[in-house]
Amino acid sequence: MSHSVALFRLGFRPFFLAAGVFAVLAIPLWVAAWFGALEWQPAGGWLAWHRHEMVFGFAAAVVVGFLLTAVQNWTGIAGLSGWPLAGLAALWLAARIGWLLGLPGWLLLPLDLAFLPAAALALGRRLFKVKQRRNYPTVLVLLLLSLCNLVALAGLLQGDHSLQRQGVLGAIWLIASLMTLIGGRVIPFFTRNGLGLTSAPEPLAWLDNALLVGSIAAALLVLSGAGLRPHPFQALLFAALAAGHLLRLARWYKPAIWRVPLLWSLQLSYLWMALACLMMAGWHAGWGVGFSQAVHLLVIGGVAGMILAMIARVTLGHTGRALQPPALISVAFAALNLAVPARVWLSIWSPQVGYWLAAALWALAFLLFVGCYGPMLLSPRVDGKPG
């Protein structure tokens, strides 16, 4: 089978590769624009582009690729593949190009809005066919992400930066809720298998449910605009989320994870998310914590960190390879985690140094992923199985 056909055998292939290439280009492009090195303007200007595209371009591609792959394991029904998958990937790409070319809003809005509902439909059809209620929340998250995108695009059309910001930030916290859901399932399982343990900690249903509900509540508060104004109740909400995430981590943690890059990268991303919740609690409580710092701690360390860790592992497993990543991927994990203090704290002292250093480390991390994993994503499984 040719490489082009192999690329569309299962959802993770086109979307992980597209997200990796997009990540390599998007952040250096944004930093160059921020410091005035670029003359042309995308739709809504560079700030609107950066806000929207890192969430609904980069992160959404990985979320969709992961879910359209996982649903095959969950249901036993073949995942989206072939021309339907190629069409969904083309829809994602067309919207990315449309944003950069500055398409008028009336054309960009339907083009960009179609992607997530189409993915939710493909996912939901398979889940509903076998009545797998346990995973229905994943469809809900995709639909809520679609709502966030609608709010963000409405802000773009109206020239309302606050409305666009609400949509984007609401989506970020929704993705954090998905991290809460998926991470709670896979991190203890991966840790047990990766370290050869006989068992993993039993999940605490009350904690899992509380964290998921609390994370979605935080996202909806931000989406409504209420979460963008400091409030003592929300300080308590984010403090409770931070405590719950840290309790989970304490139950999962084993010192031996530091010998296994696919494990420490995953648990470290979850720790960054917990610390981002703690910083949000501090901002809501009026303790002098920067809102932007808390958000970038979440999106770089938490969201992007978990994305890189997950796509590195999922690609190996679903291309029939042993769970032994290329040596350079450890450098990628380290680079991305070093980008966190560069953007979150160093940039306060020196914006130009902090931004450029963070951008270089980010780009290096995803360039290494594309270089190491691109050939795997473009080639058929090594064991000859479908997928």
DAPECOR-V198088 format. One record per helix or strand of 2 or more residues. SS is the DSSP state (A for helix, B for strand). FROM is the first residue (numbers start at 1). TO is the last residue. Records with the same first field share a line. If there is no record, write none. Layout:
SS = FROM-TO + FROM-TO
This chain:
A = 3-6 + 11-34 + 46-75 + 82-101 + 105-129 + 133-158 + 161-195 + 205-224 + 226-228 + 232-252 + 255-259 + 261-284 + 291-318 + 328-349 + 351-378
